[in-house]
């Protein structure tokens, strides 16, 4: 059974930093890609970043490129999202997600963690 548990959200001032973590279990990590998505109030969920677990290849949304970094620690089975220079428009619930590399869509999701950036 796949389980994804996020942590690390909170309240931060604009320009500050946060690091989100996602503890993963029940996956064959070498066959999976993992990612972060976010959903702001009244908006649809949007892609933030993804990484292939085995190769470490990364891809970012333009809105976060240069400010956010996705990474993974294979020894701890944990996915991270380092968020720097945060802006009020980054305020959202952030979700960890996973999919088999062969699948088109992410089909495993965590419960989400709230990030609030004050101006």
C-alpha positions, -999 to 999 in steps of 0.1 A, spaced: 0 0 0 15 33 -11 16 60 16 28 96 12 29 118 43 38 155 39 52 178 66 70 211 69 43 236 60 37 267 79 35 305 79 64 325 66 70 361 55 76 370 19 112 364 10 115 336 35 121 299 30 105 266 39 114 230 33 86 205 27 91 168 33 72 137 20 78 104 37 70 76 12 64 39 16 50 10 -4 68 21 -36 93 4 -58 112 37 -59 134 29 -90 102 26 -111 86 58 -99 85 95 -104 75 118 -76 63 153 -76 48 183 -58 16 200 -66 -3 229 -50 -38 242 -48 -46 277 -38 -81 287 -25 -106 289 -54 -80 276 -79 -73 243 -96 -45 221 -84 -13 229 -103 20 212 -110 51 225 -91 80 201 -97 88 165 -103 117 141 -101 125 106 -113 136 87 -83 163 66 -99 180 91 -122 171 123 -103 159 141 -134 140 172 -124 114 195 -140 98 227 -127 69 249 -133 80 283 -147 65 300 -117 89 284 -93 120 278 -114 151 293 -97 133 295 -63 123 259 -55 144 228 -56 130 192 -55 152 164 -42 151 130 -27 169 110 -1 169 74 -11 182 62 23 153 79 41 127 73 13 119 110 16 111 136 -10 118 173 -4 108 206 -17 131 235 -7 113 267 -13 133 300 -12 123 336 -18 87 328 -12 59 351 -25 23 356 -13 12 339 -45 29 307 -33 3 304 -6 -15 270 -11 -19 235 1 11 215 -12 6 179 -21 32 151 -26 24 127 -54 38 96 -70 33 77 -102 49 48 -121 72 61 -147 51 43 -174 19 61 -162 8 94 -176 -8 108 -145 2 109 -109 -21 85 -91 -9 84 -55 -14 115 -33 -6 127 2 -30 146 25 -14 180 18 4 206 40 -5 242 42 20 269 32 10 305 39 32 334 28 24 368 43 33 401 26 
